[in-house]
Amino acid sequence: MISKTVLVLAAASSVAIFQASASAQSRGVFTNYPDSQLLSTSFIDRGVASTNGNAVELLNEMPQGAVAGLGDNGTACRIHSMLMVLQDEEASTQEQWRLMARPRDMTTGGPDTSNVVFQTGALSTPPGLTGGQAWIFTVTFNTPATVPCDTWFYGVALNAAPLWPGGSDGLSMHMAHYTMGTLGAHPRATAPNLGWSNDASATTVSSHDYVWAVTLNPDAPSMQVGAIDPGSARVSASTGHPDTSFGVAGFFPDVSGAPRSDGIATRIYDAGNPGAVTGVLFSLGPNAVGAAIPGVTGRVYIDFATLLGFAGSAIPNSAPEEAIRTFLPANSLPATLAGNSVWFQGVVLTASNTVELTNAVAVNF
């Protein structure tokens, strides 16, 4: 990482940049970031290319064995759009970049740099600006992208930046560090690295203890879990929950009691159904494959044999359309849970009395 200033995002800097929207809308939000609005940024970075300005891919990992069925429509898993935060040190020279998604290399555990799940052509930063600028880019696919229902890698590919980092120009991405910075991610100390970068010039693939500011937006509701630590303010206060860190901390909370014992919160995001009633299912394990239920949109990805549930809260009528509820408060989970997992999956009852399922996620204690 480098010490360049993280620029503040203005409301007017949200830019739609990839063709016309498909008929469906982006409803869910899924991210490794601590919050769905990508506000809890620690620094900016170019990963392994931070010191040489090479072209680079910046990818988040959909962790293996921790997510299933994001964007599941009953037959396939699909992503409708993506949102990311990029920063240019000198906006008068337009920079090019593109979306990049790769499968997992089952040998190395990292991204498979020989194959792609999808990628776009070249995209550009907006013209007519000067000085340093940070943008929220929203990229909407004409046809939703079909993706693996379990583990893969997603993010951006940045062109080379010859003046980076010593000069005054170049494109980078906002990121949330696990421990450094005022704001950022807040997982347990033993959490695996979920941020990756691939230096295209040197073919160097590295993992990082930080995650990139990018979301996946399916045209279906989404589910994530967060870690509650009342002693932490790592998440932006603008979210309304500075002590609750979603993303990587939700996958890997700390219940050790030393230094903390996190609580657990659930978040169901559904921009298509304001006011909808939600519920949460949880289980001691995943289902081997997604199981269809007649009359229900989506598939069940958690174990039926140990299935339990509780009521969620209603989807808010204004953005962000996320129903957050405390499942268990801080200091209520025993340290003996370490090494175990619990799976969660959300249910949305719409105003028209249809039932839809979110993706499933695992909390790995």
C-alpha positions in Angstrom: 0.0 0.0 0.0 1.1 3.6 -0.4 0.5 6.9 1.5 -1.4 8.8 -1.1 -4.6 10.6 0.1 -7.9 8.7 0.0 -10.2 11.2 -1.8 -13.7 11.8 -0.6 -16.5 10.6 -2.9 -19.0 13.2 -3.9 -22.6 12.2 -4.6 -22.2 13.4 -8.2 -19.4 11.0 -8.9 -21.5 8.0 -9.3 -21.3 7.1 -13.0 -23.0 4.4 -15.0 -20.6 3.4 -17.8 -21.5 0.1 -19.5 -24.3 0.1 -22.1 -28.0 0.1 -21.3 -29.5 -1.7 -18.4 -31.2 -5.0 -18.8 -34.9 -5.3 -18.0 -34.2 -6.6 -14.5 -32.7 -4.5 -11.8 -29.8 -5.0 -9.4 -31.5 -6.0 -6.1 -28.8 -7.6 -3.9 -25.4 -6.3 -2.8 -22.6 -8.7 -1.9 -19.1 -7.6 -1.0 -16.0 -8.5 1.1 -16.0 -4.9 2.2 -17.1 -4.0 5.8 -20.2 -2.1 4.5 -22.4 -2.3 1.5 -21.8 1.4 0.6 -18.0 0.9 0.3 -17.4 3.8 2.8 -15.0 2.1 5.3 -11.8 2.7 3.3 -8.3 2.4 4.8 -6.1 3.3 1.8 -5.7 3.2 -2.0 -3.5 0.6 -3.7 -2.5 -1.2 -6.8 -1.6 -4.5 -5.1 1.6 -6.1 -6.4 2.0 -3.3 -8.9 2.1 -0.5 -6.3 5.9 -0.1 -6.7 6.3 -0.5 -10.4 3.2 0.8 -12.2 2.7 -2.4 -14.2 -0.7 -3.4 -15.5 -2.5 -5.3 -12.7 -5.6 -7.2 -11.8 -7.2 -6.4 -8.4 -9.5 -9.3 -7.3 -11.6 -10.2 -4.3 -12.1 -13.9 -3.5 -15.5 -15.4 -3.1 -14.2 -17.7 -0.3 -14.3 -21.4 -0.9 -16.8 -23.2 1.4 -18.3 -20.0 2.7 -20.7 -18.7 0.0 -23.3 -20.6 -2.1 -26.0 -19.5 -4.6 -25.4 -15.7 -5.0 -27.8 -14.6 -7.7 -29.5 -18.0 -8.0 -32.6 -17.9 -10.1 -33.4 -21.6 -9.7 -31.2 -22.8 -12.6 -28.1 -20.7 -12.6 -26.3 -18.0 -10.6 -26.1 -14.6 -12.3 -24.7 -11.1 -11.6 -26.6 -8.1 -13.0 -24.1 -5.4 -12.2 -21.0 -4.5 -10.3 -20.0 -1.4 -8.4 -16.4 -0.3 -7.5 -14.4 2.7 -6.2 -11.5 3.8 -8.3 -9.2 6.8 -7.8 -7.1 8.8 -10.3 -4.3 11.0 -9.2 -4.7 13.3 -12.3 -8.1 13.1 -13.9 -7.2 15.3 -16.9 -5.5 12.2 -18.5 -8.3 9.6 -18.9 -7.4 6.1 -17.6 -8.6 2.8 -19.0 -9.6 -0.3 -17.0 -12.0 -3.2 -17.3 -13.9 -5.7 -15.2 -12.3 -9.1 -14.6 -13.5 -12.3 -13.1 -11.6 -15.5 -12.8 -12.3 -19.1 -11.6 -10.3 -20.6 -8.7 -7.1 -22.5 -9.5 -7.8 -25.7 -7.5 -4.1 -26.4 -7.3 -2.8 -23.1 -5.9 -6.1 -21.9 -4.3 -5.7 -18.5 -6.0 -7.2 -17.1 -9.2 -6.7 -19.1 -12.3 -4.9 -16.6 -14.5 -5.3 -18.8 -17.6 -9.1 -18.7 -17.7 -11.9 -16.1 -17.1 -15.4 -16.2 -15.8 -16.1 -13.0 -17.7 -14.3 -9.8 -18.6 -15.3 -6.5 -20.3 -13.6 -4.5 -23.0 -11.8 -1.3 -22.1 -13.7 1.2 -19.9 -12.6 4.8 -19.3 -12.6 7.4 -16.6 -14.8 10.4 -17.3 -13.4 13.3 -19.5 -13.3 17.0 -18.7 -11.9 16.8 -15.1 -8.6 17.9 -13.5 -6.8 17.0 -10.3 -7.3 14.0 -8.1 -10.7 12.3 -8.4 -12.4 9.3 -6.9 -15.4 7.7 -8.5 -18.1 5.1 -7.7 -18.5 3.3 -11.0 -21.5 1.2 -11.7 -21.2 -1.3 -14.5 -24.5 -2.9 -15.7 -24.5 -5.9 -18.0 -27.0 -6.0 -20.9 -27.4 -9.7 -20.1 -26.6 -10.8 -16.5 -23.3 -12.6 -16.3 -23.5 -16.3 -15.4 -21.0 -17.1 -12.6 -20.1 -20.1 -10.4 -22.5 -20.7 -7.6 -19.7 -21.2 -5.1 -16.1 -19.9 -5.3 -14.5 -17.5 -7.8 -12.6 -14.1 -8.0 -14.0 -10.7 -9.1 -12.7 -7.2 -9.5 -10.9 -5.0 -12.1 -7.9 -5.0 -14.4 -6.0 -1.7 -14.4 -3.8 -0.6 -17.3 -0.2 0.3 -16.7 0.5 3.5 -14.8 4.1 4.5 -15.6 4.0 7.5 -13.2 2.8 5.4 -10.3 3.5 5.8 -7.4 6.3 8.4 -7.5 4.6 10.7 -10.0 1.3 12.5 -10.0 -0.9 10.2 -12.2 -2.3 6.7 -12.2 -5.4 4.7 -11.4 -5.8 2.8 -8.1 -8.6 1.2 -6.1 -9.9 1.9 -2.6 -9.4 -1.0 -0.1 -10.1 -2.0 3.5 -7.2 -3.3 5.4 -7.6 -6.0 8.1 -5.7 -4.0 10.8 -4.2 -0.8 9.5 -5.9 2.6 9.0 -8.6 4.3 11.0 -11.4 2.6 9.0 -11.3 -0.9 7.5 -12.1 -4.6 7.9 -12.2 -6.2 11.3 -11.8 -10.0 11.1 -10.1 -12.2 13.6 -6.3 -12.3 13.5 -6.2 -15.7 11.8 -8.5 -14.8 8.9 -7.2 -15.8 5.5 -6.4 -13.2 2.9 -9.3 -12.5 0.6 -7.8 -9.7 -1.5 -5.6 -10.7 -4.5 -3.6 -9.0 -7.2 -2.0 -10.3 -10.4 0.8 -8.3 -12.0 0.2 -9.0 -15.6 3.7 -7.9 -16.6 5.6 -10.2 -14.1 2.8 -12.9 -13.9 3.0 -12.5 -10.1 -0.1 -13.5 -8.1 -0.3 -12.4 -4.5 -2.9 -12.5 -1.7 -3.3 -9.5 0.7 -4.7 -8.8 4.1 -7.1 -6.3 2.7 -10.1 -6.4 0.4 -11.0 -4.2 -2.6 -13.9 -1.8 -2.8 -16.1 -3.7 -5.2 -19.6 -5.2 -4.9 -21.5 -7.9 -6.8 -25.1 -7.0 -7.5 -27.5 -9.9 -8.5 -31.0 -9.4 -9.7 -32.1 -11.3 -6.5 -31.9 -10.6 -2.8 -28.6 -11.2 -1.0 -27.5 -12.3 2.4 -24.4 -11.5 4.5 -23.3 -11.9 8.1 -21.4 -9.4 10.2 -19.2 -9.4 13.3 -20.4 -7.1 16.2 -17.6 -5.6 18.3 -18.8 -2.8 20.5 -15.2 -1.7 21.1 -14.6 -1.1 17.5 -15.3 1.8 15.2 -13.6 0.4 12.1 -16.8 0.8 10.0 -17.8 4.2 8.8 -20.2 5.9 11.2 -22.2 7.0 8.2 -23.5 3.4 7.9 -25.2 3.7 11.3 -23.4 0.6 12.5 -19.8 1.4 13.2 -19.4 -1.6 15.5 -20.7 -4.1 13.0 -18.3 -5.2 10.2 -19.7 -7.3 7.4 -17.7 -8.9 4.5 -14.5 -10.6 5.6 -15.2 -10.1 9.3 -18.6 -11.8 9.0 -16.9 -14.8 7.4 -14.2 -14.9 10.1 -15.3 -13.3 13.4 -13.3 -13.5 16.6 -15.0 -15.5 19.4 -11.7 -16.4 21.2 -12.3 -14.0 24.1 -8.8 -12.8 23.6 -8.9 -10.0 22.6 -12.7 -10.1 22.0 -15.8 -12.1 21.6 -17.8 -10.9 18.6 -21.6 -11.0 18.2 -23.3 -11.9 15.0 -25.6 -9.8 12.8 -27.4 -10.7 9.6 -28.0 -8.5 6.6 -30.5 -9.1 3.9 -30.3 -6.6 1.0 -33.2 -6.3 -1.5 -33.6 -3.1 -3.5 -36.5 -4.5 -5.4 -38.8 -5.0 -2.4 -39.0 -2.1 0.0 -41.1 -3.0 3.1 -40.8 -6.7 2.4 -40.8 -9.1 5.4 -37.6 -11.2 5.8 -36.6 -14.2 7.7 -33.3 -16.0 8.4 -32.6 -19.8 8.2 -29.5 -21.2 9.8 -28.0 -24.6 9.9 -24.8 -26.5 11.0 -23.7 -27.1 7.5 -24.3 -26.6 3.8 -26.5 -28.6 1.4 -24.4 -30.7 -1.0 -26.2 -29.1 -3.9 -28.9 -26.4 -4.2 -32.3 -27.8 -3.6 -35.4 -26.4 -5.3 -38.7 -26.0 -3.5 -41.9 -25.7 -5.6 -43.2 -22.1 -5.6 -40.0 -20.6 -4.2 -37.5 -18.6 -6.2 -33.9 -19.7 -5.6 -32.6 -22.8 -4.1 -31.8 -24.0 -0.6 -28.1 -24.2 0.1 -28.1 -25.1 3.8 -28.5 -28.5 5.5 -32.2 -29.5 6.0 -31.4 -31.9 8.9 -30.2 -29.2 11.3 -32.3 -26.3 9.9 -33.7 -23.7 12.3 -35.0 -20.1 11.7 -35.9 -16.8 13.1 -37.7 -13.7 12.0 -35.8 -10.9 10.3 -36.7 -7.3 10.0 -38.4 -5.5 7.1 -36.5 -4.1 4.1 -36.3 -0.3 4.5 -38.2 1.9 2.1 -35.1 4.0 1.2 -31.5 3.3 0.4 -29.6 1.3 1.5 -32.3 -1.3 1.3 -30.7 -3.6 3.9 -32.5 -5.3 6.8 -29.9 -5.7 9.5 -30.7 -7.7 12.7 -28.6 -8.8 15.7 -28.6 -12.6 15.8 -26.4 -12.9 18.9 -24.9 -9.9 20.8 -21.2 -9.5 21.6 -19.8 -11.6 24.4 -22.5 -14.3 24.1 -20.6 -16.9 22.1 -18.2 -19.4 23.8 -14.6 -19.7 22.8 -15.3 -23.4 22.3 -17.0 -22.6 19.0 -13.6 -21.9 17.4 -13.2 -24.3 14.5 -16.9 -24.7 13.8 -19.2 -23.1 11.2 -22.8 -22.1 11.0 -24.6 -21.5 7.7 -27.2 -18.8 7.1 -29.7 -18.2 4.3 -32.3 -15.4 4.0 -36.0 -15.6 3.0 -37.9 -12.6 1.5 -41.7 -12.5 1.5 -42.7 -9.9 -1.1 -45.8 -7.7 -1.1 -47.3 -10.0 -3.8 -46.8 -12.9 -1.4 -44.1 -14.6 -3.4 -41.2 -16.2 -1.5 -37.6 -15.7 -2.6 -34.3 -17.1 -1.1 -31.0 -15.3 -0.8 -27.6 -16.8 -1.2 -26.2 -18.8 1.7 -23.2 -17.8 3.7 -21.1 -19.5 6.4 -19.7 -18.0 9.6 -16.4 -19.7 10.3 -15.6 -19.4 14.0 
